[in-house]
Amino acid sequence: MKPRIAVFLHPQHAEYDQIRNAAVEAEELGADVLYNWDHFYPLYKEDGTQWAEGERREGKHFECWTMLASWAEVTEKIEIGPLVTCNSYRNPELLTDMARTIDHISNGRLVFGIGSGWFEQDYQEYGYEFGTAIWRLKELEKSLERIEKRMTMLNPQPKRKIPILIGGGGEKVTLRITAQYADVWHGFATKTEGRSGIETVAHKNSVLDNWCKEIGRDPSEIGRSIGIDLKRIDKADELVEAGATEITLPLNGPDYDMSIVKEWIAWRDSKD
């Protein structure tokens, strides 16, 4: 099976018409999936650099789920979803209904990405309890149980079984939860613990496989979406060998330069 190409539009430093146009262009180019993220402030500066420690983050930014509803209307074939929605920001029953509704608007194209949350400024400014990382993970697991239950109660039912994507690389908790609930796992090809980015992907995939085996699940049931450095197309085949089934390409506003996306799609299309 050919690897999938996902375009990850960061909804920051841009007017909405620029984001919408980029979403439409991603579909026209032939990308398989289109993601945004679930934050309330930019994560980095317009030039791509990071803020200093403790510096308040500011800049143009738009909300995740209302944007996804718009994408559902302006696109026709490409899958759409959050990478990832923060479990803390919305009641899980409401979130489930939102996901089901966008699934219908898009005619069955939603990918339900979710994670435990981490960006403290979002929590502080919008009045959510930040807690500890382990507390947020426990809350995520509780919410996934509630989401699974609520989804069976909705009328009408979703157009399809909405795939659940879980983001995060924690080996003791996050990947265990992923093995239990997810249809897709999202991680990053970044250097960790003396491993190269490719080695990290292979290692995390191995850990996830072992969790699947422990709970009696076939590891091949879970897709592997990997975020990468846009410039590393020379590593594309190695990423697939390491277990990636989807390559996620991050694009920042306001320009959303699609030239590299074209190169990755050409690479995908060259595969059998």
C-alpha positions in Angstrom: 0.0 0.0 0.0 1.3 3.5 -0.9 2.2 5.7 2.1 -0.3 8.6 2.6 0.7 12.2 2.5 -0.9 14.5 5.1 -0.7 18.3 4.9 -0.6 19.9 8.4 -1.7 23.6 8.1 -0.7 25.5 11.2 -3.7 27.9 11.7 -1.5 30.8 12.8 -0.1 34.1 11.4 -2.6 34.1 8.5 -6.0 35.4 7.5 -8.6 32.7 7.2 -8.9 33.1 3.5 -5.3 32.2 3.2 -5.9 29.0 5.3 -9.0 28.1 3.3 -7.1 28.5 0.0 -4.3 26.4 1.2 -6.8 23.7 2.3 -8.3 23.7 -1.2 -4.9 23.6 -2.9 -3.8 20.6 -0.7 -6.8 18.7 -2.0 -6.2 19.7 -5.6 -2.6 18.5 -5.4 -3.8 15.1 -4.3 -2.9 15.0 -0.6 -4.6 12.3 1.4 -5.3 14.1 4.6 -5.5 17.7 5.9 -4.8 18.5 9.5 -4.9 21.6 11.7 -4.2 21.8 15.4 -6.2 22.7 18.6 -4.6 25.7 20.3 -5.6 29.2 21.0 -2.3 31.0 20.4 0.6 30.5 17.9 3.1 27.9 18.9 6.0 29.7 17.2 6.8 33.0 15.5 6.0 33.8 11.9 9.6 33.2 10.9 9.5 29.8 12.4 11.6 30.6 15.5 10.7 29.9 19.1 9.7 32.4 21.7 12.1 32.8 24.7 11.3 30.9 27.9 8.4 32.6 29.6 7.7 34.9 26.7 4.0 35.4 26.0 3.0 34.1 22.6 0.9 36.4 20.4 -0.2 36.5 16.8 -3.1 35.8 14.5 -4.7 32.4 15.2 -8.0 30.5 14.7 -10.0 27.9 16.5 -9.7 24.2 15.5 -13.2 22.7 15.2 -15.1 25.6 13.6 -12.3 25.6 11.0 -12.8 21.9 10.4 -16.5 22.4 9.7 -15.5 25.0 7.1 -13.0 22.6 5.5 -15.7 20.0 5.3 -17.7 22.3 3.1 -14.9 23.6 0.8 -13.3 20.2 0.1 -14.8 17.0 -1.3 -12.3 14.1 -1.1 -9.5 14.8 1.3 -9.8 13.5 4.8 -9.7 16.2 7.5 -9.0 16.4 11.2 -7.3 17.9 14.2 -3.7 17.0 14.9 -4.6 16.8 17.7 -7.6 18.1 19.6 -6.8 18.7 23.3 -8.9 16.5 25.5 -9.1 19.2 28.3 -10.9 21.9 26.2 -14.3 20.3 25.7 -16.6 17.9 27.4 -16.0 14.5 25.8 -19.7 13.9 25.0 -19.9 17.3 23.3 -16.7 16.6 21.5 -18.1 13.3 20.2 -21.2 15.1 18.9 -19.0 17.7 17.2 -16.9 15.0 15.5 -20.0 13.1 14.4 -21.5 16.3 12.9 -18.4 17.2 11.0 -18.2 13.6 9.8 -21.7 14.1 8.3 -20.8 17.5 6.8 -17.8 16.0 5.2 -19.6 12.8 4.1 -17.4 10.5 6.2 -14.0 12.2 5.9 -13.2 13.1 9.5 -10.1 11.7 11.4 -10.7 12.2 15.1 -7.3 13.2 16.4 -7.0 13.6 20.2 -4.3 14.0 22.8 -3.9 14.8 26.5 -2.8 18.5 26.0 0.5 20.3 27.0 0.4 24.0 26.1 0.1 25.8 29.4 -0.7 29.2 28.0 -3.9 27.8 26.4 -5.0 26.4 29.8 -4.2 29.5 31.8 -5.8 32.0 29.4 -9.0 30.0 28.8 -9.5 28.9 32.4 -8.8 25.2 32.2 -7.1 23.2 34.9 -3.6 22.3 33.8 -2.7 19.7 36.4 0.1 17.3 35.8 1.1 15.4 32.7 0.0 12.1 34.3 -3.3 13.5 35.4 -4.0 14.8 31.9 -3.2 11.3 30.5 -5.6 9.7 33.0 -8.3 12.2 32.0 -7.6 11.3 28.3 -8.2 7.6 29.0 -11.4 8.3 30.8 -12.6 10.5 27.9 -11.8 7.9 25.3 -14.1 5.5 27.2 -16.8 8.1 27.2 -16.3 9.0 23.6 -16.6 5.4 22.6 -19.9 5.0 24.5 -21.4 8.3 23.4 -20.6 7.6 19.7 -22.9 4.5 19.9 -25.8 6.7 21.2 -25.8 9.4 18.6 -28.7 9.7 16.1 -27.9 9.7 13.3 -24.8 7.5 13.6 -21.6 8.6 11.8 -21.2 8.0 8.1 -18.4 5.6 8.9 -16.5 4.3 12.0 -14.6 7.5 12.6 -10.9 6.7 12.9 -9.4 7.7 16.2 -5.9 9.2 16.0 -3.9 9.6 19.2 -0.8 11.8 19.3 2.2 11.4 21.7 5.2 9.3 22.2 5.1 8.3 25.9 6.0 4.6 26.0 4.4 3.6 29.4 1.0 5.3 29.1 0.4 7.1 25.8 1.3 4.2 23.6 -0.6 1.8 25.8 -3.7 3.9 25.4 -3.0 4.1 21.7 -2.9 0.3 21.4 -6.3 0.1 23.1 -8.2 2.9 21.4 -6.6 4.2 18.3 -6.8 3.5 14.6 -3.8 5.8 13.9 -0.8 6.8 16.0 1.0 10.1 15.4 4.6 10.7 16.4 7.6 12.7 15.2 10.8 11.7 13.5 13.0 13.6 16.0 16.2 12.7 17.7 15.7 11.2 21.1 17.8 9.3 23.6 20.8 9.0 21.3 18.6 7.8 18.4 18.3 9.4 15.0 14.9 10.5 13.9 14.4 7.3 11.8 15.6 5.2 14.7 13.2 6.9 17.0 10.3 6.1 14.7 11.3 2.5 14.5 11.7 2.3 18.3 8.3 3.9 19.0 6.6 1.6 16.5 8.2 -1.4 18.2 6.9 -0.3 21.6 3.4 0.3 20.2 3.6 -3.2 18.5 4.4 -4.7 21.8 1.5 -3.0 23.6 -0.8 -4.3 20.9 0.4 -7.8 21.4 0.0 -7.5 25.1 -3.7 -6.6 24.8 -4.3 -9.1 22.0 -4.6 -6.6 19.1 -3.0 -7.0 15.6 -0.5 -4.1 15.4 -1.2 -3.7 11.6 -4.7 -2.4 12.6 -3.0 0.9 13.7 -1.7 3.3 11.0 1.5 5.2 11.8 1.5 9.0 11.0 4.9 10.6 11.3 5.7 14.3 11.4 8.9 15.1 9.6 11.3 17.9 8.6 10.0 19.0 5.2 13.5 19.1 3.7 14.2 15.4 4.4 12.5 13.8 1.4 15.8 11.9 0.9 14.8 10.0 4.1 11.3 9.1 2.8 12.0 5.4 2.0 13.7 5.0 5.3 10.7 6.4 7.1 8.5 3.8 5.5 10.9 1.0 6.3 10.8 2.3 10.0 7.0 1.8 9.9 5.5 5.1 8.7 2.3 4.6 6.8 1.5 8.4 6.6 4.0 11.3 6.3 2.8 14.5 7.8 4.1 17.8 6.3 3.9 20.9 8.5 3.2 24.2 6.8 3.2 27.6 8.6 1.2 30.7 7.7 0.8 33.1 6.1 2.2 31.7 2.9 1.6 27.9 3.2 4.2 27.1 0.5 3.0 24.0 -1.2 6.0 23.4 -3.4 7.5 20.7 -1.1 4.1 19.0 -0.9 4.2 18.5 -4.6 7.6 16.8 -4.3 6.3 14.4 -1.6 3.2 13.6 -3.6 5.3 12.8 -6.6 7.4 10.5 -4.4 4.2 8.8 -3.1 2.9 8.3 -6.6 6.2 6.7 -7.7 5.5 3.8 -5.3 3.8 0.6 -6.3 
